[in-house]
Amino acid sequence: MRYREQFLVKPGQRVRLAELDPAFKEHHESAASAKDEPESYREQLAKRQPLLWAEHKRSVLIVLQGLDASGKDGVVNHVLSALNPHGAKVVSFRAPTAEEADHDFLWRIHPHAPGKGEFAIFNRSHYEDVLYPRIHKLIDKDACERRYAQIRAFEELLAGAETLILKFLLHINKEEQLQRFAARLEDPHSNWKISEGDYAERPFWDDYMRAFEDALTATSTKAAPWFVIPSNHKWFRNLAVSQIIADAVEELPMSYPKPAVDLELIRRKYHEALKEEKRARR
């Protein structure tokens, strides 16, 4: 089975994260046994990106959510680095600024949606404005439901403008997160990422799981589906995400536009210029 079907949250499906194994790795024994697959999907993406840019009718939005150390930066680095940065951007949404907080919660999001021909990757996203406020009781249940409805409408708007939307929850367990925090402490290239907030949020783990379940259940739609990716194994996470993105982009009915100039005229001018250069060299 392709991972797009295997890890899809079907519209109307109730998500139960406790029933999904974050250490799942299918038939692969190790990163070594799967090492060629992610690269093949990266190559597939790299080949399709110029077509997306040239056609200039569609865009791709990739949403990455997950708790601290779940691998959002890793997905950006290892999967999406295949893209030409000229047509791709990465945006991260954290605590809103004072100006952003003075507007509706989607006000700060829309300007960063991908333009035609572009990929945009949200490393944390508009879902932060439901998850964190809910956990810390800054908004009530009714406000959450209103925001879910507004998110669905916002994503429908983007999809109606020919934006392919793929949303990924990177699913790790509590023990794996703690091990990754410990590894960061020992790695001078990673310990700059550590903050007191990482550990401050751990007591709310179960609350976050319920909040994720409700958010995915409420907002996984045909136009903007969610995928729950087992992410305890970083290499499998990269494999699954890259396959899903590559498959979805491959299915876009894209074609190169017709030339905007008279090719025969350009060819004649080219051959005339070539003859002139040859005469000049004599």
C-alpha positions as CSV (number, residue, x, y, z in Angstrom):
1,M,0.0,0.0,0.0
2,R,1.2,3.5,-0.7
3,Y,1.7,5.6,2.4
4,R,-0.8,8.2,1.2
5,E,-3.6,5.7,1.7
6,Q,-2.0,4.1,4.7
7,F,-1.5,7.2,6.8
8,L,-4.4,9.3,5.5
9,V,-6.9,10.7,8.0
10,K,-10.1,10.2,6.0
11,P,-12.7,13.0,6.2
12,G,-15.0,12.3,9.1
13,Q,-12.7,9.6,10.6
14,R,-12.1,9.9,14.4
15,V,-8.4,10.0,15.1
16,R,-7.0,7.9,18.0
17,L,-3.3,8.5,18.2
18,A,-2.8,5.9,20.9
19,E,-3.8,3.3,18.2
20,L,-1.1,4.5,15.8
21,D,2.4,3.1,16.4
22,P,5.0,6.0,16.1
23,A,7.8,3.4,15.8
24,F,6.2,1.8,12.7
25,K,8.7,1.1,9.9
26,E,6.8,-1.3,7.7
27,H,9.0,-4.1,6.2
28,H,12.2,-2.1,6.4
29,E,14.7,-3.3,8.9
30,S,16.8,-0.1,9.0
31,A,17.7,3.1,7.3
32,A,20.2,1.2,5.2
33,S,17.5,-1.0,3.7
34,A,15.4,2.0,2.6
35,K,18.2,4.4,1.7
36,D,17.5,4.5,-2.0
37,E,13.7,5.2,-1.8
38,P,13.7,8.7,-0.3
39,E,16.3,9.8,-2.9
40,S,14.1,8.5,-5.8
41,Y,11.2,10.6,-4.5
42,R,13.4,13.6,-4.1
43,E,14.5,13.3,-7.7
44,Q,10.9,12.9,-8.8
45,L,10.0,16.2,-7.0
46,A,13.0,17.9,-8.5
47,K,11.8,16.9,-12.0
48,R,8.2,18.1,-11.4
49,Q,9.0,21.4,-9.8
50,P,10.1,23.1,-13.1
51,L,6.8,22.0,-14.7
52,L,4.8,23.5,-11.8
53,W,6.8,26.8,-12.2
54,A,6.5,26.9,-16.0
55,E,2.7,26.1,-16.1
56,H,2.1,28.8,-13.4
57,K,-1.4,27.6,-12.7
58,R,-1.1,25.7,-9.4
59,S,0.8,25.8,-6.1
60,V,1.7,23.3,-3.4
61,L,1.3,23.9,0.4
62,I,2.9,21.5,2.8
63,V,2.0,21.8,6.5
64,L,4.2,20.3,9.2
65,Q,2.9,19.9,12.7
66,G,4.2,18.0,15.7
67,L,5.6,18.4,19.2
68,D,9.1,19.7,19.8
69,A,11.7,17.3,18.4
70,S,9.2,15.5,16.3
71,G,11.3,16.3,13.2
72,K,9.8,19.3,11.4
73,D,13.2,20.8,10.6
74,G,14.4,17.3,9.6
75,V,11.7,17.0,7.0
76,V,12.5,20.4,5.6
77,N,16.2,19.6,5.4
78,H,16.1,16.0,4.2
79,V,13.0,15.8,2.0
80,L,12.3,19.3,0.7
81,S,15.9,20.3,0.0
82,A,15.4,18.7,-3.4
83,L,13.5,21.8,-4.4
84,N,15.0,24.8,-6.2
85,P,14.7,27.6,-3.6
86,H,13.8,30.1,-6.3
87,G,10.3,28.5,-6.3
88,A,10.0,27.3,-2.7
89,K,9.8,29.0,0.7
90,V,9.7,27.8,4.3
91,V,7.7,29.8,6.8
92,S,7.4,29.2,10.6
93,F,4.5,30.5,12.8
94,R,5.1,30.8,16.5
95,A,3.6,33.1,19.1
96,P,1.9,36.0,17.3
97,T,3.3,39.5,17.6
98,A,1.3,42.3,19.1
99,E,0.3,43.5,15.7
100,E,-0.7,40.0,14.6
101,A,-2.7,39.5,17.8
102,D,-4.7,42.6,17.0
103,H,-6.2,40.8,13.9
104,D,-8.0,37.6,13.3
105,F,-5.8,34.6,13.7
106,L,-5.6,33.8,10.0
107,W,-4.5,37.4,9.1
108,R,-0.8,36.6,9.5
109,I,-1.1,33.3,7.5
110,H,-2.6,34.3,4.2
111,P,0.3,36.4,2.9
112,H,2.6,33.4,3.1
113,A,0.4,31.0,1.1
114,P,2.2,29.9,-2.1
115,G,1.8,31.9,-5.3
116,K,1.2,30.2,-8.6
117,G,4.1,27.9,-9.5
118,E,5.4,27.8,-5.9
119,F,5.9,25.4,-3.1
120,A,5.4,26.7,0.5
121,I,6.3,24.7,3.6
122,F,4.7,25.8,6.9
123,N,7.0,24.6,9.7
124,R,4.3,25.0,12.3
125,S,1.2,26.7,10.9
126,H,-2.2,28.2,11.5
127,Y,-3.0,25.2,13.7
128,E,-0.7,26.7,16.4
129,D,-3.4,29.2,17.0
130,V,-5.8,26.5,18.0
131,L,-3.5,24.0,19.7
132,Y,-1.6,26.2,22.1
133,P,-4.5,28.4,23.2
134,R,-6.6,25.3,23.8
135,I,-4.0,23.6,25.9
136,H,-3.4,26.7,28.1
137,K,-7.1,27.6,28.3
138,L,-6.8,30.9,26.4
139,I,-9.8,29.9,24.3
140,D,-12.8,27.7,25.1
141,K,-14.3,24.8,23.3
142,D,-16.7,26.9,21.3
143,A,-13.9,29.2,20.1
144,C,-11.9,26.1,19.0
145,E,-14.9,24.9,17.0
146,R,-15.2,28.3,15.3
147,R,-11.5,28.3,14.5
148,Y,-11.7,24.8,13.0
149,A,-14.6,26.0,10.7
150,Q,-12.6,29.0,9.7
151,I,-9.5,26.9,8.9
152,R,-11.7,24.6,6.8
153,A,-13.0,27.6,4.9
154,F,-9.5,29.1,4.5
155,E,-8.1,25.8,3.1
156,E,-11.1,25.4,0.8
157,L,-10.3,28.9,-0.5
158,L,-6.7,27.9,-1.2
159,A,-7.7,24.6,-2.8
160,G,-10.2,26.5,-5.0
161,A,-7.3,28.6,-6.3
162,E,-5.5,25.3,-7.4
163,T,-3.3,24.9,-4.3
164,L,-2.5,21.3,-3.5
165,I,-2.5,21.0,0.3
166,L,-0.8,18.2,2.2
167,K,-0.8,18.3,6.0
168,F,1.5,16.1,8.1
169,L,1.4,15.3,11.8
170,L,4.8,13.9,12.8
171,H,3.9,11.4,15.5
172,I,6.5,10.4,18.1
173,N,6.1,9.0,21.6
174,K,7.0,10.7,24.9
175,E,10.1,8.5,25.4
176,E,11.5,9.3,22.0
177,Q,11.0,13.0,22.5
178,L,13.0,12.8,25.8
179,Q,15.8,10.9,24.1
180,R,16.0,13.5,21.4
181,F,16.1,16.3,24.0
182,A,19.0,14.4,25.7
183,A,20.8,14.1,22.4
184,R,20.5,17.8,21.8
185,L,22.1,18.5,25.2
186,E,25.2,16.6,24.1
187,D,25.4,17.9,20.5
188,P,27.0,21.4,20.1
189,H,25.4,21.7,16.7
190,S,21.9,21.1,18.1
191,N,21.8,22.3,21.7
192,W,21.1,25.9,20.6
193,K,17.6,24.6,19.8
194,I,16.9,23.8,23.5
195,S,14.6,26.1,25.4
196,E,12.9,25.9,28.8
197,G,9.6,25.7,27.0
198,D,10.5,22.3,25.6
199,Y,10.4,20.7,29.0
200,A,7.6,23.0,30.3
201,E,5.2,21.6,27.7
202,R,5.9,17.9,28.5
203,P,3.4,17.8,31.4
204,F,0.7,18.7,28.9
205,W,1.5,15.7,26.7
206,D,-1.8,14.0,27.0
207,D,-3.6,17.3,26.5
208,Y,-1.7,17.8,23.3
209,M,-2.6,14.3,22.1
210,R,-6.3,15.1,22.6
211,A,-5.9,18.4,20.9
212,F,-4.2,16.9,17.9
213,E,-6.9,14.2,17.6
214,D,-9.6,16.8,17.7
215,A,-7.9,19.1,15.2
216,L,-7.2,16.3,12.7
217,T,-10.7,14.9,13.0
218,A,-12.2,18.3,12.5
219,T,-10.0,19.5,9.6
220,S,-9.0,16.6,7.5
221,T,-10.9,17.1,4.2
222,K,-10.7,16.0,0.6
223,A,-9.3,19.4,-0.3
224,A,-6.8,19.5,2.6
225,P,-6.0,16.0,4.0
226,W,-4.0,15.2,7.1
227,F,-1.5,12.3,7.3
228,V,-0.2,10.9,10.6
229,I,3.4,9.9,10.0
230,P,5.2,7.5,12.4
231,S,8.3,9.5,13.2
232,N,10.2,7.7,15.9
233,H,12.5,6.5,13.1
234,K,13.7,9.7,11.3
235,W,14.6,7.8,8.1
236,F,11.1,6.3,7.9
237,R,9.5,9.6,8.5
238,N,11.5,11.1,5.6
239,L,10.6,8.1,3.4
240,A,6.9,8.3,4.1
241,V,6.6,12.1,3.7
242,S,8.7,12.2,0.5
243,Q,6.6,9.4,-1.1
244,I,3.3,11.1,-0.2
245,I,4.4,14.5,-1.6
246,A,6.0,13.0,-4.7
247,D,2.9,10.9,-5.5
248,A,0.5,13.8,-5.0
249,V,2.6,16.2,-7.2
250,E,3.0,13.5,-9.8
251,E,-0.8,13.3,-10.2
252,L,-1.3,17.0,-10.9
253,P,-2.5,17.3,-14.5
254,M,0.3,19.7,-15.5
255,S,1.7,20.5,-18.9
256,Y,4.2,23.0,-20.2
257,P,2.7,26.1,-21.8
258,K,3.0,26.8,-25.5
259,P,5.9,29.1,-26.4
260,A,5.0,32.8,-26.3
261,V,7.1,33.5,-29.4
262,D,7.3,32.4,-33.0
263,L,9.8,29.5,-32.8
264,E,10.4,29.4,-36.6
265,L,11.2,33.2,-36.6
266,I,13.6,32.7,-33.7
267,R,15.3,29.8,-35.5
268,R,15.7,31.9,-38.6
269,K,17.2,34.7,-36.6
270,Y,19.5,32.2,-34.9
271,H,20.8,30.8,-38.2
272,E,21.2,34.2,-39.6
273,A,23.3,35.3,-36.6
274,L,25.4,32.2,-36.9
275,K,26.1,32.9,-40.6
276,E,27.1,36.5,-39.7
277,E,29.5,35.3,-37.1
278,K,31.1,32.8,-39.5
279,R,31.5,35.6,-42.1
280,A,33.0,37.9,-39.5
281,R,35.6,35.3,-38.6
282,R,36.9,34.9,-42.1
